[in-house]
Amino acid sequence: MPSPPAQHRILSDRVNTFGQYLLKRYGQRVHKLALNAGFTCPNRDGTKGRGGCTFCNNVSFGPNAERSPQIDPQLEAGRGVLAKRTGARRFMAYFQTYTNTYDEVEVLKSRYDAALTHPDVVGLSVGTRPDCVPEAVLDLLASYRAKGKEVWLELGLQSADDATLDRVNRGHGFADYRTAVAAARRRGIQVCTHFIIGLPGEGREAALNTLDRVLELGVEGLKLHPLHVVKHTRLAIDWKRGQYQPLTLEEYIRICADLIERTPPSVTFHRLTGTASRDILLAPDWCSAKWAVLNGIEAELYRRGTRQGDGLETLPNQKFLSTA
């Protein structure tokens, strides 16, 4: 079996990453720039619930969670940091913090327009919940796509199992996701689906089931995230009581490799892991070390001698869809 290269190559010959997709499309490095547009969440403001999901302290998912919702200053600060760190000169405006379609359409348009007025911003990536994408919002996103802008709708599904979604107080079910994907596909909007590996009561088989159900509906992108325990969450209480045990690094790496092998090569992976800063992370420790996880996934694929999509031929009656 071949050995992984001595220097990390960000999975370039094993996985179809979002960075590669953007490089091919634009002929240069394009980087996502995370923004906080000042929105909230229906699972926090009382519309669906209070307190949010059991695992959610949004600071752990969005480093800009405490910043001003003004778009221009965030773009100015972020582009300088990213240009220096990655060499990128063009950017995707990534509306990341909380639910970024959860407001009046006029308000959403003003935030999105503020980002797109910058000539080095090639498009939008909008993170939201499957139950917060009404027709008018999708029409707005489709209008940007019609003008030649890159547009991605990032849907936080987390799990295809309704019992799990209930357990973590998600506030929506798989049916909401199915409806949102169908409506986005009718408009030609690219969808990136987020799901969390290692949710309470879930392991490898649950992750494979979520992937299969997502691929059956059609998806252009995927984002994988390990469940980490952070301060000031219900999950933190459960973990301290011994009621939740996170995945080990080795378990997460093996599950990710299985999912990659089962994913059609046309689908782009926007993320293969997620981190939390040490000042809020309780467990597992490895969730503070992004490159250790990515290098581990790469090493596992090299050990197996496999790449994205290699496992599809072993699946019976496969009918996965993709418009990528």
N, C-alpha and C positions, 0 to 999 in steps of 0.2 A: 504494500500500500504506500502511495507517495507521502512524503513528509511535508508539513506546511512550510512555507518559505520562512527564512530567518527574520525577514522584516515584514511586519503586518501590511497586507495589501487591501484592507477593508473589503475582503470577500469578493474582489472584483471578478474573479473567474468562476465563482461558485454560486453567487446570488445576484439577481437583478435588482440593484439598489436604486433608490430614488435619485441619489447623486449621479449615478451613471445615466439614468433617464434624462435628467436635466442637461447634463454635459452633451449628450448626443443631440438633444433638441435645440440647444442654443449655441453649441460650439464653444462654450466656455463654462467655467465653474459658476453655478448659481446656488445660493444658499438661502435656506428658510430663516426668516428673521421673526422671532416670536414677539407678539404684541399683546397688550392688555387694552381692550377697547372699553372697559368699564361696565361690562355686562354682569348679570348674576345668573342664577340657575333656578328653575321651577321646583327643584328638589331642596332648595334652601329658603326660598322666599314665601313658602306656604302654599303655593299653587299645587304642587305635588306632595310636598313634605317639608320638614324642617331638619336642618343639620346635614343634609346631603347623604351621599353614600357612606357606608361604614368605613371605607378605606380612604376617604377624601379629605386631605388637607391640600388645597390647590397649590400652595407654595411648592409642594413636592413635585408637581407636574408642570407648573409654569413659573420659571424664575422671575417673571415680570408681574407676579400676582399682586404685589403691593405698589406698583408704579402708578403714575398719573395716567388716566385713559387718553390723554392727548396723543395723537398718532405721530405728528411730525417730530417732536423731541425724541420719541422712542426710536423712530427710524434713523434719525441723525446719530444717536448714540450707538445703536446696534450696528449700523453699516460700518462705522469706523472700527469697531471691535472685530467684526467678522472679516473685513477686508484685511486687517492685519494678521488675524489668526489663520485664515483659510485662503486668502488671495482672491476671494470672490469680489466681483465688481457689479454683479447683478443679483437681485434678491426676489424671493417669494415672500409676500406679506402673510405671515402665519398668525391668524387670529386664534390664539391658543387658550387663554384663560377663561374658565367657566364656559357658558353656553353662548356662542357667538352669533346665533340667529334668533336670540330671545329678546326681541324688542320690536317696536314699530318699524315697518319697512323703510320709512323715511330716515329713521335714526341709523339703521343698518347701512343704508346707502351712503349717508354722510361719512360714516367711519370707513367703509370700503373705498369710497371715492378719494378720501384723504390719503390713503396709502397709494392708490393707483395714479395719483397726480405726479408722483416721482418717476422720472424717466428710467431709472435703474430698477424699478419694481416691475417684474414681468407678469405678475399675476397674484392670485389670492389662494390661500389654503385656509379653509374656515372650519374650525373644530366646533362640534355641536352634539346634541343628543338626537336619537332617531325620532323622538316625539316632539321635536321643536323645529321642523322644517316644513312649514305650510307652503301651499302652492305659490303664493306671492313672493316668498323669499327665494324659492327655487327659480321662479321667473327672473328675479333680479340677478341671481348668479349666472343664469343662462345668458342674460343680456351682456355680461362682461365677456363670456366665452364667445359670443357672436361678434364681439369687437376684436377678437384675436388674443385675448388675455388667457393666460394659463389659469384654470379654475379647478380646485379640488374641494370636494365636500368631505370632511373627515367626520365620520360617524362613530361615536363612542358606544359600541355595542357591549363590549366586555365579555359577554358569554351568550351563547345561543340557548341556554337552559333557563327557562322561566323560574324554576325553583331557586336556582343560584341568584338570579337577578333579584328575586324577592328577598333572599337571605341577606344580600348586601344593601338592601333598601334602595335599589336603583330607580324605581319609580316608572319603569316602562318594561315592555315585554318584547319578545322576538317579533311579534306581529307588527309592532311599530317600526321596527327595522325593515321588515319586508316591504311595508308600504312606502317608506322613505326611499329605499333603493329603487323600487319600481318607478316612482315619480321622478327621481333624478335621472334614471336611464332614459326615460321618455324625452328628456330635454338634452341629452348628450353630456350631462355633467359627470365628470370623473369622480368616483367614490373611493376613498381610502377608509377601510374599516379598522377600528382599534379593538383589540381584545387583550384581556389580562390573563396571564397564565399563572395558575396557582391560587385562584380564588377559593374561599372556604368550601370544602367538600369536593373540589375539582383537582384532577391530575391529568395525566397524559391523555386518557381516553376522552375526557371532556374537552380538552383542547383540540383534539382531532375532530370531534363532532362539531365544534363551533366552526372550525375551518371548513369542513365539508359543507355545512349549511350555508355559510357565507359564499363559498365558491359556486354553489348551485344557483344562487340568485344573480351572480355576476358581479365582479368587482375588479377595479383597476389597480388598487393598491391595498397593502396591509401594513398595520403597525402593531408589533408585539411588545408587550410590557410585562415584566415580572411584578407580582404583587409584593410591594414592600410595606412594612409597618412603620408609620410615622406618628409623631406626637400629635396629641389633640384630636384623635379619631376614636370611633367606637372599636375599630379593629385593634387599636393599641390596648384597649382595656381587655379585649378577648385574649390577645397574645400574652399579656401579663398574667392572666388567670390560667394560662396553659390550654386555652380552648382553641387556639390556632397555631399551627406549626408551618412556617414558610418552607418553600422548596429550597433544597441545597443548590449550590451553583452547578454541580454536576447534573442534577435532575433537570434544571432549567435548560442547560446546554443541550442535553439529549432530546428534550421535547422540541426545542427550537429547530434542531437538525431534522427531526421527523416532519415537522410542519413545512420546512423549506423543501424537503424532498417531495412532499405531497402537493406543492403549489405549482401551477402552470408557469413556465418560464416568462410568459408575457406579463404577469402580474408583478408590480414593483413593490419592494419592501421599503417603506418609508422609515422604519425603525425596527431594530431587533432586540433592543433592551431599553431600559429606562433607569435613571438614577435619582437619588435624593441626596441632598446635602447632609453632611455628618451631624450638623447641629439639630436636625429634626428626625433623622433616621434612627429607628430602634432595631429593626431586623428586616432581612438578613444583612450582615455586614457587607457582603459582596455587591449589594445594590448601590454602593458608593463608588464602584470601580468599573466604569463603562468599558474601558479597553480590555480589561481582563475577561469580561463576558464576551465581547466581540471576538477577541483572539481565541477564546475557548470554542466558540461556535465554528470559527474557521478551521481550527485544528481538528474538531470532530468530523467535519465534512471531508477534510483531507484524509483523516484516518479511515473513513468509510469508503473513500474514493467516489463520492457522489456530489451532485450539484442540484440546483433547483429543478424540480420536475421529474427527477429520476425515479421517484416512487410511484408516479402516476400509472405506469404500465402494469403495476401489480394490483391496481384497484379494479374490481369488476364493474362493468356498466357505467363507466365514468361519463358524466354529462355536464362537466363544469363549463361555465360560461365566462367570457371576458371580452371586453371591447378595447382592451389596451392595445 
